[in-house]
């Protein structure tokens, strides 16, 4: 089998042959009157009229020899057949096609729409020009790429894998639908900084960097929350942002270090309204974008389960699940007993010794309870020290919910804490936990607390991972399969 360098050398020879024949291998523009989608949609009319049209696209299949050849073009909108007949084209132009064109080349073809004797809708080429000469081959439609190469060269896999191509089109439609949902409710789309002086808004390890010009350490943001709430101080009553977050933590099929979020805040609205909007948004996405309400996805135990977005969305309290599945009363259990339970549920001894109460409870919950939740379920009343940015209840819980689907968290939502005195106390406890070794605890952010003291309206907020949502709606088991450029180790 020829090496890539050898194949490239052959294609360069063909490129030179094109130039010798007076045809550019990389022209600035080529004839194109119709997209292939337009040809497909108006084929009968085009065929009947006999109109001469021009289309352009990449050759994804090429067959035939001698006096007739068939090529399939793909222009990003449709795949369509073009027929090259020696008797219907200038002899030199026909010969040049056979001598210089390869699978993967972009070409422009001019001719009428017609139906072959076998009933295949096609374009009969009267003329053609090269649009881009591909110097390296693309995968075969029949064999494609395998393993890591599918992720390393997603741009090639998408050429020969229509399902993959459509998956990323759906991702774009999902994001467009989310925007339209909030725009219709008078939300203002905003942007906040990715590069920050300190992380806040979540419990997570950071990616650390250094600002050379200012000579100061900085981090990549882990959440959008604090800057959003600070904007609410300014009087913007409804805001949202779709953006990237970065958390320097483990990788598995449901977690990535770089991920996309939708986060929004609405003044004077309640957690109840928050739940209603969430249900409306996700059901609308399922119905109007995915085109179905039932999805088959892997749960945390690697079992394929059926999730029905059209069914009843249950509500259950965090503490009730712990009692039911782990035998823990989170209101009365001592920190020592809680550490023992966390170790029983798989937390290493040294980690349990330095982890705070909220994260210990969360560990036990995730191991004992969350993976049992399959249908969309609102889990409410998480421990208050696990949610220090939310309204605090007198029973030691926070006024929050998480939507769990197939054992995975899909979003976080709060009745937001707007009392700066209580907020400072809670963040101080987080800071103390971090000094004690809890790497995921939050720092005190005086800039945020100062903004709070100027007055924040009562509000509710919501944050959801878009990658995880896309994975559910496209029935993918791994988040890396819904990201076009997943992080990969460099090849040696």
C-alpha positions as CSV (number, residue, x, y, z in Angstrom):
1,X,0.0,0.0,0.0
2,X,1.3,3.4,-0.9
3,X,2.3,5.8,1.9
4,X,0.6,9.1,2.4
5,X,3.7,10.9,1.1
6,X,3.6,8.8,-2.1
7,X,-0.1,9.5,-2.6
8,X,0.5,13.2,-2.1
9,X,3.3,13.1,-4.7
10,X,0.9,11.6,-7.2
11,X,-1.8,14.2,-6.5
12,X,0.8,17.0,-6.9
13,X,1.6,15.6,-10.3
14,X,-2.1,15.8,-11.2
15,X,-2.2,19.3,-9.8
16,X,0.6,20.3,-12.2
17,X,-1.2,18.5,-15.1
18,X,-4.2,20.7,-14.4
19,X,-2.2,23.8,-14.6
20,X,-0.5,22.7,-17.8
21,X,-4.0,22.2,-19.3
22,X,-4.9,25.8,-18.2
23,X,-7.1,24.9,-15.3
24,X,-6.4,26.2,-11.8
25,X,-6.2,23.7,-9.0
26,X,-7.2,26.3,-6.3
27,X,-9.3,29.0,-8.0
28,X,-10.7,31.9,-6.0
29,X,-14.2,31.1,-7.2
30,X,-16.1,28.6,-9.4
31,X,-19.5,28.5,-11.1
32,X,-22.3,27.6,-8.7
33,X,-26.0,28.6,-9.3
34,X,-27.6,26.0,-6.9
35,X,-26.9,24.2,-3.7
36,X,-27.4,20.5,-3.9
37,X,-30.3,20.9,-1.4
38,X,-32.0,23.2,-3.9
39,X,-31.4,20.7,-6.7
40,X,-33.0,17.9,-4.7
41,X,-35.9,20.1,-3.6
42,X,-36.6,21.3,-7.1
43,X,-35.4,18.4,-9.2
44,X,-38.6,17.7,-11.2
45,X,-38.9,21.4,-12.2
46,X,-35.2,21.6,-13.1
47,X,-35.4,18.4,-15.2
48,X,-38.5,19.5,-17.0
49,X,-37.2,22.9,-17.8
50,X,-33.8,21.6,-19.1
51,X,-32.1,24.6,-17.4
52,X,-28.3,24.4,-17.3
53,X,-27.2,24.8,-13.7
54,X,-23.9,24.7,-11.9
55,X,-23.2,22.9,-8.6
56,X,-20.1,22.4,-6.5
57,X,-19.0,20.1,-3.8
58,X,-16.5,17.4,-2.6
59,X,-16.4,14.1,-4.4
60,X,-17.2,11.4,-1.8
61,X,-17.5,8.5,-4.3
62,X,-16.1,8.0,-7.8
63,X,-16.7,5.0,-10.0
64,X,-16.8,3.9,-13.6
65,X,-14.3,4.1,-16.4
66,X,-14.0,4.5,-20.1
67,X,-16.9,6.5,-21.7
68,X,-18.9,7.0,-18.5
69,X,-18.1,7.9,-14.9
70,X,-20.2,8.6,-11.8
71,X,-19.4,10.9,-8.9
72,X,-21.2,11.7,-5.7
73,X,-20.9,15.3,-4.7
74,X,-21.4,16.6,-1.1
75,X,-21.7,20.3,-0.5
76,X,-22.7,20.4,3.1
77,X,-26.4,20.5,2.3
78,X,-27.0,17.2,0.3
79,X,-25.2,14.4,-1.5
80,X,-26.1,14.1,-5.2
81,X,-25.0,12.1,-8.2
82,X,-23.2,13.6,-11.3
83,X,-22.8,11.7,-14.5
84,X,-19.9,12.3,-16.8
85,X,-20.4,10.9,-20.4
86,X,-17.7,11.2,-23.0
87,X,-20.2,11.8,-25.8
88,X,-21.8,14.8,-23.9
89,X,-18.6,16.7,-23.1
90,X,-15.6,18.1,-24.8
91,X,-13.2,15.2,-25.3
92,X,-10.2,17.0,-23.8
93,X,-12.2,18.1,-20.8
94,X,-13.6,14.6,-20.3
95,X,-10.1,13.1,-20.5
96,X,-8.7,15.7,-18.1
97,X,-11.3,14.7,-15.5
98,X,-10.3,11.0,-15.7
99,X,-6.6,11.9,-15.5
100,X,-6.6,14.4,-12.7
101,X,-9.6,14.0,-10.4
102,X,-9.5,12.0,-7.1
103,X,-11.8,11.1,-4.3
104,X,-11.9,14.1,-2.0
105,X,-11.4,16.8,-4.6
106,X,-13.9,19.7,-4.8
107,X,-15.2,20.4,-8.3
108,X,-17.8,22.5,-10.0
109,X,-20.0,20.9,-12.5
110,X,-22.3,22.5,-15.1
111,X,-25.1,20.8,-16.9
112,X,-28.9,19.8,-16.8
113,X,-30.8,17.7,-14.3
114,X,-31.8,14.3,-15.7
115,X,-32.8,10.9,-14.6
116,X,-30.6,7.9,-15.5
117,X,-32.0,4.7,-17.1
118,X,-32.0,3.1,-13.6
119,X,-34.1,6.0,-12.2
120,X,-31.4,7.9,-10.4
121,X,-31.8,11.6,-10.1
122,X,-28.6,13.1,-11.4
123,X,-26.9,16.0,-13.2
124,X,-25.4,15.4,-16.6
125,X,-22.0,17.1,-16.7
126,X,-21.5,19.3,-19.8
127,X,-18.4,21.0,-18.2
128,X,-16.4,20.9,-15.0
129,X,-13.6,22.8,-13.3
130,X,-11.5,22.0,-10.3
131,X,-12.5,23.9,-7.1
132,X,-9.9,22.5,-4.8
133,X,-7.4,19.7,-5.5
134,X,-7.1,17.6,-2.3
135,X,-3.5,16.6,-1.8
136,X,-4.3,13.9,0.7
137,X,-7.0,11.3,0.4
138,X,-10.3,11.1,2.4
139,X,-11.5,7.9,3.9
140,X,-13.7,5.5,1.9
141,X,-17.4,5.8,2.5
142,X,-17.4,2.0,3.2
143,X,-14.5,1.8,5.6
144,X,-14.1,5.3,7.2
145,X,-12.0,5.9,10.3
146,X,-11.7,3.8,13.4
147,X,-10.8,4.3,17.1
148,X,-9.0,7.5,18.1
149,X,-8.6,8.6,14.5
150,X,-12.3,9.4,14.5
151,X,-11.8,12.0,17.2
152,X,-8.4,13.2,16.0
153,X,-9.7,13.8,12.5
154,X,-13.4,14.5,13.0
155,X,-13.3,16.6,9.9
156,X,-12.6,13.5,7.8
157,X,-15.0,11.3,9.7
158,X,-17.8,13.8,9.1
159,X,-17.3,13.6,5.3
160,X,-18.1,9.9,5.1
161,X,-20.3,9.5,8.1
162,X,-23.7,11.3,7.5
163,X,-25.0,10.5,11.0
164,X,-22.0,12.3,12.5
165,X,-22.4,15.2,10.2
166,X,-26.1,15.6,11.2
167,X,-25.2,15.2,14.9
168,X,-23.2,18.4,14.9
169,X,-25.9,20.1,12.8
170,X,-28.3,19.1,15.6
171,X,-26.0,20.5,18.2
172,X,-26.1,23.9,16.5
173,X,-29.9,23.7,16.3
174,X,-30.1,22.9,20.0
175,X,-28.1,26.0,20.9
176,X,-30.2,28.1,18.4
177,X,-33.4,26.8,20.1
178,X,-32.1,27.6,23.6
179,X,-31.3,31.2,22.5
180,X,-34.7,31.6,20.9
181,X,-36.4,30.2,24.1
182,X,-34.8,32.9,26.3
183,X,-35.0,35.7,23.8
184,X,-38.8,35.1,23.6
185,X,-38.9,35.6,27.4
186,X,-37.1,39.0,27.2
187,X,-33.8,37.8,28.4
188,X,-30.6,39.7,27.5
189,X,-27.7,37.7,26.2
190,X,-24.4,38.7,27.8
191,X,-20.7,37.8,27.8
192,X,-18.5,37.5,30.8
193,X,-14.7,36.9,31.1
194,X,-13.2,33.5,30.8
195,X,-9.8,34.6,32.2
196,X,-10.3,35.6,35.8
197,X,-8.4,36.6,38.9
198,X,-10.0,33.9,41.0
199,X,-12.5,31.1,40.4
200,X,-16.0,31.2,41.8
201,X,-19.5,30.0,41.4
202,X,-18.8,26.3,41.7
203,X,-16.8,23.8,43.6
204,X,-14.0,22.6,41.2
205,X,-10.3,22.5,40.6
206,X,-9.0,25.2,38.3
207,X,-6.7,25.5,35.3
208,X,-4.1,28.0,36.4
209,X,-2.2,30.5,34.1
210,X,-0.2,33.7,34.4
211,X,-0.8,37.1,32.9
212,X,2.7,38.2,31.8
213,X,1.9,41.9,31.2
214,X,0.3,42.4,34.6
215,X,2.6,39.8,36.2
216,X,-0.2,38.1,38.1
217,X,-1.6,34.6,38.4
218,X,-5.0,33.9,36.8
219,X,-7.4,31.0,36.3
220,X,-9.8,29.9,33.6
221,X,-13.4,30.3,34.9
222,X,-15.2,27.3,36.4
223,X,-18.7,28.8,36.3
224,X,-20.6,31.9,35.0
225,X,-22.5,32.6,38.2
226,X,-20.8,35.4,40.1
227,X,-20.4,37.8,37.1
228,X,-24.0,37.2,36.2
229,X,-25.2,38.1,39.7
230,X,-23.1,41.2,39.7
231,X,-24.8,42.3,36.4
232,X,-28.1,41.8,38.1
233,X,-27.0,44.5,40.6
234,X,-26.9,46.9,37.6
235,X,-30.6,46.4,37.0
236,X,-30.7,43.8,34.2
237,X,-33.6,41.7,35.3
238,X,-33.2,38.7,32.9
239,X,-29.8,37.6,31.5
240,X,-28.3,34.5,30.0
241,X,-25.0,33.4,28.6
242,X,-23.8,30.4,26.5
243,X,-20.1,29.9,27.1
244,X,-17.2,27.7,28.0
245,X,-16.1,26.6,31.5
246,X,-13.0,24.8,32.5
247,X,-12.5,22.4,35.4
248,X,-9.2,20.6,35.9
249,X,-10.7,17.3,37.0
250,X,-11.1,13.7,35.8
251,X,-12.2,12.6,32.4
252,X,-14.9,10.0,31.9
253,X,-17.8,9.5,29.4
254,X,-19.9,12.1,31.3
255,X,-17.2,14.7,32.2
256,X,-14.7,16.8,30.3
257,X,-12.3,19.5,31.4
258,X,-13.6,22.0,28.8
259,X,-17.4,22.2,28.4
260,X,-20.2,24.5,27.3
261,X,-22.8,25.9,29.6
262,X,-26.1,27.8,29.4
263,X,-26.6,29.9,32.5
264,X,-29.4,32.3,33.2
265,X,-30.8,34.5,36.0
266,X,-34.3,36.1,36.4
267,X,-35.2,38.7,39.0
268,X,-38.4,38.3,41.0
269,X,-39.0,34.8,39.7
270,X,-39.1,31.7,41.9
271,X,-37.6,28.2,41.9
272,X,-41.1,26.9,40.9
273,X,-41.0,29.0,37.7
274,X,-37.5,27.8,37.2
275,X,-38.7,24.2,37.2
276,X,-41.5,25.0,34.8
277,X,-39.2,26.8,32.3
278,X,-36.7,23.9,32.5
279,X,-39.4,21.4,31.7
280,X,-40.8,23.5,28.9
281,X,-37.3,24.1,27.4
282,X,-36.2,20.4,27.4
283,X,-39.6,19.1,26.2
284,X,-39.5,21.7,23.4
285,X,-36.0,20.6,22.4
286,X,-37.0,17.0,22.4
287,X,-40.1,17.6,20.3
288,X,-39.0,20.4,18.0
289,X,-35.3,19.6,17.4
290,X,-34.8,15.9,18.1
291,X,-38.3,15.1,16.8
292,X,-39.1,12.5,19.5
293,X,-39.8,12.3,23.3
294,X,-38.2,9.0,24.1
295,X,-34.5,8.5,24.1
296,X,-32.2,5.4,24.7
297,X,-29.0,6.2,26.6
298,X,-26.5,4.5,28.9
299,X,-27.1,4.9,32.6
300,X,-24.2,5.0,35.2
301,X,-24.1,1.2,35.2
302,X,-23.7,1.0,31.5
303,X,-27.2,-0.3,30.9
304,X,-29.2,1.1,28.0
305,X,-32.3,2.7,29.4
306,X,-35.4,4.4,28.0
307,X,-35.9,8.0,29.1
308,X,-39.3,9.6,28.4
309,X,-39.3,13.4,28.4
310,X,-43.1,13.3,28.0
311,X,-43.8,11.5,31.2
312,X,-44.2,12.8,34.7
313,X,-41.2,14.6,36.1
314,X,-41.0,13.5,39.7
315,X,-39.7,15.7,42.6
316,X,-37.8,14.1,45.5
317,X,-35.6,15.5,48.3
318,X,-31.9,14.8,48.5
319,X,-32.2,13.8,52.2
320,X,-35.0,11.3,51.5
321,X,-32.9,9.6,48.9
322,X,-30.0,9.3,51.3
323,X,-32.2,7.7,53.9
324,X,-33.7,5.3,51.4
325,X,-30.5,4.2,49.7
326,X,-27.7,4.8,52.2
327,X,-29.4,4.7,55.6
328,X,-28.2,8.2,56.4
329,X,-30.0,11.0,58.1
330,X,-28.1,14.0,56.9
331,X,-29.5,16.3,59.6
332,X,-28.2,14.2,62.5
333,X,-25.2,12.2,61.3
334,X,-21.9,13.1,62.8
335,X,-18.9,14.1,60.6
336,X,-17.1,11.0,61.8
337,X,-19.9,8.6,60.9
338,X,-20.3,10.5,57.6
339,X,-16.6,9.9,56.8
340,X,-17.0,6.2,57.5
341,X,-20.0,6.1,55.1
342,X,-18.1,8.0,52.4
343,X,-15.3,5.4,52.7
344,X,-17.8,2.6,52.5
345,X,-19.1,4.1,49.3
346,X,-15.6,4.2,47.8
347,X,-13.9,7.4,48.9
348,X,-10.2,6.9,49.8
349,X,-9.3,7.3,53.4
350,X,-7.0,10.3,52.9
351,X,-9.6,12.1,50.8
352,X,-12.4,11.4,53.3
353,X,-10.2,12.8,56.1
354,X,-9.9,16.3,54.5
355,X,-13.3,16.6,52.7
356,X,-16.0,18.8,54.0
357,X,-19.4,17.7,55.1
358,X,-21.3,18.8,52.0
359,X,-18.9,17.0,49.6
360,X,-19.0,13.9,51.8
361,X,-22.8,13.8,51.6
362,X,-22.6,14.5,47.8
363,X,-20.2,11.6,47.3
364,X,-22.5,9.2,49.1
365,X,-25.5,10.5,47.2
366,X,-23.9,10.1,43.9
367,X,-22.8,6.5,44.7
368,X,-25.9,5.3,46.4
369,X,-28.8,7.2,44.9
370,X,-28.2,9.3,41.8
371,X,-27.5,6.3,39.5
372,X,-30.9,4.9,40.3
373,X,-32.7,7.8,38.9
374,X,-33.6,7.2,35.2
375,X,-36.6,9.4,34.3
376,X,-36.2,13.2,34.4
377,X,-36.4,13.9,38.2
378,X,-36.0,17.2,40.1
379,X,-33.9,16.4,43.2
380,X,-34.4,19.3,45.7
381,X,-33.1,20.5,49.1
382,X,-29.4,19.7,48.9
383,X,-27.3,20.3,52.0
384,X,-26.8,24.0,52.5
385,X,-23.0,23.7,52.8
386,X,-22.9,22.1,49.4
387,X,-24.8,25.1,47.9
388,X,-23.4,28.2,49.5
389,X,-24.7,30.5,46.8
390,X,-28.3,29.5,47.3
391,X,-31.0,30.6,49.7
392,X,-30.6,28.6,53.0
393,X,-33.5,26.8,54.7
394,X,-33.8,26.5,58.5
395,X,-33.5,22.7,58.3
396,X,-29.9,22.9,57.0
397,X,-30.8,22.5,53.3
398,X,-30.6,24.9,50.4
399,X,-33.5,26.1,48.2
400,X,-32.2,24.3,45.1
401,X,-32.8,21.5,42.6
402,X,-30.8,19.4,40.2
403,X,-32.5,17.7,37.2
404,X,-31.2,14.1,37.1
405,X,-31.6,12.1,33.9
406,X,-30.3,8.5,33.6
407,X,-28.2,8.9,36.7
408,X,-26.5,12.1,35.5
409,X,-26.9,15.7,36.6
410,X,-28.3,17.8,33.8
411,X,-28.5,21.2,35.5
412,X,-28.2,23.1,38.8
413,X,-30.8,25.7,39.8
414,X,-31.2,27.9,42.8
415,X,-33.4,30.3,44.6
416,X,-30.4,32.7,44.7
417,X,-28.9,33.9,48.0
418,X,-28.9,37.7,48.0
419,X,-28.1,38.4,51.7
420,X,-24.4,39.5,51.7
421,X,-24.0,38.9,55.4
422,X,-25.1,35.3,55.2
423,X,-23.1,34.9,51.9
424,X,-19.9,36.0,53.5
425,X,-20.4,33.6,56.4
426,X,-21.0,30.7,54.0
427,X,-18.0,31.5,51.8
428,X,-15.8,31.9,54.9
429,X,-16.8,28.3,55.9
430,X,-15.9,27.2,52.3
431,X,-12.5,29.0,52.6
432,X,-11.8,27.2,55.9
433,X,-12.7,23.9,54.3
434,X,-10.3,24.6,51.5
435,X,-7.5,25.4,53.9
436,X,-8.3,22.1,55.6
437,X,-7.6,20.3,52.3
438,X,-10.9,20.3,50.5
439,X,-9.6,21.2,47.0
440,X,-13.1,21.7,45.5
441,X,-14.3,24.2,48.2
442,X,-14.8,27.9,47.2
443,X,-12.7,30.9,47.9
444,X,-14.0,34.2,49.3
445,X,-14.6,36.7,46.5
446,X,-14.6,40.2,48.0
447,X,-15.4,41.7,44.7
448,X,-18.6,39.7,44.5
449,X,-19.5,40.3,48.1
450,X,-19.1,44.1,47.6
451,X,-21.5,44.0,44.7
452,X,-24.0,42.1,46.9
453,X,-23.8,44.8,49.5
454,X,-25.0,47.3,46.9
455,X,-28.2,45.2,46.7
456,X,-29.3,42.3,44.5
457,X,-32.9,41.7,43.6
458,X,-34.5,38.4,44.7
459,X,-33.9,36.0,41.8
460,X,-33.7,32.5,40.6
461,X,-30.9,31.0,38.4
462,X,-30.0,28.0,36.3
463,X,-26.9,26.4,34.9
464,X,-26.9,23.4,32.4
465,X,-24.2,21.6,30.6
466,X,-25.0,21.8,26.9
467,X,-22.7,18.9,25.9
468,X,-24.6,16.5,28.2
469,X,-27.9,17.8,26.9
470,X,-26.8,17.2,23.3
471,X,-25.5,13.7,24.2
472,X,-29.0,12.8,25.5
473,X,-30.9,14.3,22.6
474,X,-28.6,12.6,20.1
475,X,-28.4,9.4,22.1
476,X,-24.6,9.4,22.5
477,X,-22.9,7.6,25.4
478,X,-19.8,9.7,25.5
479,X,-19.6,13.5,25.7
480,X,-16.6,13.4,23.4
481,X,-18.9,12.2,20.7
482,X,-20.8,15.5,20.7
483,X,-17.7,17.8,20.7
484,X,-16.1,18.3,17.3
485,X,-12.6,18.9,18.7
486,X,-12.3,16.9,22.0
487,X,-9.1,17.2,23.9
488,X,-6.6,14.4,22.9
489,X,-3.1,13.5,24.0
490,X,-0.7,14.5,21.2
491,X,0.6,11.6,19.1
492,X,4.2,10.6,19.8
